[in-house]
Amino acid sequence: MHKTLKFLALLFLPLLVLASCNKNDKTIVVGASSTPHALILNETKSYIESQGYSLEVKVFNDYVLPNYSLENGELDANYFQHEPYLNEFNAANGTHLVSVLKVHFEPMGIYSGKRHSLDGLTSADNILVPSDKSNYDRAMVLLSEYGLDNIPVTQVEAQNVPLMLSDCSLAVINGNYALSAGIVDRCLVTEDKDSDIAKKMANVIAVKNGQQDNKKTRVLINALKQENIKEFIKTKFGESVLYLL
């Protein structure tokens, strides 16, 4: 009897493993920043479930790990970055990630630190800016538009800039980190939503090269194109997040 049970267990083990794999294969795993990306993704769950899949959102607090996780196959997609940063990351790290959908634009803004106005700044002031190249260049364009490109700047990892407002005169902050930190009311000016920057810096869904046309990718893309996503973004974030689809 014992041998029979052992034989049956071994017989059904491959079936159990297969069932487990099939179940996992019906889960779309997406890495995202907490705000607004994860919140937006959560609004797609009903549509994704209607297509026979489930959605798992993994939240990351930086701009590096979600790309490595996508490259390593831990994620099916990620949603946190714009295409210039994606291209910069690929070039620097030998990754093979591609954009498949431009979803929204978050205007980068100049936020008040010790100063509450853009007027009267001198070389004794300092402005914090993101340290990664694409966002640093973007920040310097914004500062130049307001005549602030002659004020000393300090480069800081983008996610840490909102935490250091008490240490600077002003800071240039990415929209998602400003939203996460609850400091949108400290924004003095933002990028023009109709500018070339806006078109270029759209936040994208990224996948590993070769996965552009698979079923999970198509379901995720279609989910983000649903009318409820447009309404959610408009109602929840106002002018801080601009839906592009």
Secondary structure, DSSP 8 states (H G I E B T S, - for coil): -HHHHHHHHHHHHHHHHHHHHHHHHTEEEEEEEIIIIIHHHHTTHHHHHHTT-EEEEEEESSSSHHHHHHHTTS-SEEEEEEHHHHHHHHHHHT--EEEEEEEEE---EEEESS-SSSTT--TT--EEEE-SHHHHHHHHHHHHHTT-TTS-EEEE-GGGGGGGGGGSSEEEE-HHHHHHHT-GGGEEEE--TTSHHHHHT-EEEEEETT-TTSHHHHHHHHHHTSHHHHHHHHHHHGGGSEE--
